[in-house]
Amino acid sequence: MIEVNQISKQVETSEGSLRILDNINLSVQNGETLAIVGASGSGKSTLLGILAGLDLPSSGSVSINGEDITAMDEEGRAAVRAGHVGFVFQSFHLLPGLTALENVALPLELQGVADALRTAEHYLERVGLAARVGHYPRQLSGGEQQRVALARAFACRPTILFADEPTGNLDTGTGGKINDLLFALNEEEGTTLVLVTHEKTLAARCSRTLELQGGRQLDAANTNTAGRGA
């Protein structure tokens, strides 16, 4: 599903060239769950953005479903994202002027899905928010907002879901429930899951862990004993 070959990323600063990622190689199979871990500043979110086609590497290539997205222009990468990719971020990224139902339905409507509202309502029911479909983000708790974000991501039926610290803004109890829901939906939908996290317990639930240190990979082939959905 994802093939990464010798990815490096560097940026120019006033103090010279800064290497953020250095020669990353990785393969992610269909339906697999992968946790990207490492200390702050190790390059985790940069790598996730490159895998998702939101950013380009300085060198190397990334293929999604056999298509080299690093050889595409932004329009081409956007088309791949629209067809294959979903996102969950720690800051939710809900539109404040839209209800929960409208937030979930909007990307479906942009894709031309005929029954967008009905599909959105179905996924909000799946995440336990059937009674909150008409509420605006400001009327929802942090955990409820993240549930809306999960519903929005899964409603588009992505083949790959990228999650960047999906419970980073939530308390431990609420975050645990969101993690349970994330893995339950992931298993039901058969989605490939790639997530960035600093939580060891969350990383242990993935089938593999990739650890970064100073932009270099330490381990891209560790098989976790907990596995998906544990």
Secondary structure, DSSP 8 states (H G I E B T S, - for coil): -EEEEEEEEEEEETTEEEEEEEEEEEEE-TT-EEEEEESTTSSHHHHHHHHTTSS--SEEEEEETTEEGGGS-HHHHHHHHHHHEEEEETT----TTS-HHHHHHHHHHHTT-TTHHHHHHHHHHHTT-GGGTT--GGGS-HHHHHHHHHHHHHHT--SEEEEESTTTTS-HHHHHHHHHHHHHHHHHHT-EEEEE-S-HHHHHTSSEEEEEETTEEEEEEEE-SS-TT-
